[in-house]
Amino acid sequence: MAGTADRHDDDGEGAPRWVKISAAIAVVLVVVFVIVHLAGGGMAGHTP
């Protein structure tokens, strides 16, 4: 059964590719959200 090891092309960490991609997208969205707020933009309705 030497061919069974070649069935998976990931790095063997156990997490499916879609989980890694979803996590990367979530991190990017959070970083953009934080940058926008630190720059003073967005959610302008919160200021009195």
N, C-alpha and C positions, 0 to 999 in steps of 0.2 A: 504494500500500500504506500509506495513512495510518492504517488501523485496526489495524495490527500493534502499534503502540506502546501501545494501550489494552488489550492482552491481559493484561498483568501489572499487578496493582494494588499491588505492593510498591514500596519506595522506590528500587529499582535497585541495591542494594548487592551483590546476587548471592547472598546466603544465603537459603535457603527459610524460610518462616515457621515451620515445625516446628523448624528448627535454633535459631532465635532463642528460641522458647518453651522448648525443652528446656534451653538455656543459662541462661535466666532462672530456671527451676525449680531447676537445679543450684546456681546462685549462692544462691538463697534457702535451700536445704537446708544448704549449707555455712555460711552466716551463722547460721542457727538452731543448728546443731551447735556452732559456736564459742561462741555466747552461752550455751548450756546448760553447756558445760564451764567457761567463765569464771565462771559464776554458782555453780559448785560442784555442780551436779547431774549426773546421768547417769554411766554407767560406774563406779558406786560400788564395784564389785568390784575395782578397781585399787588401792584404798587398803588398806594393811596393817592 
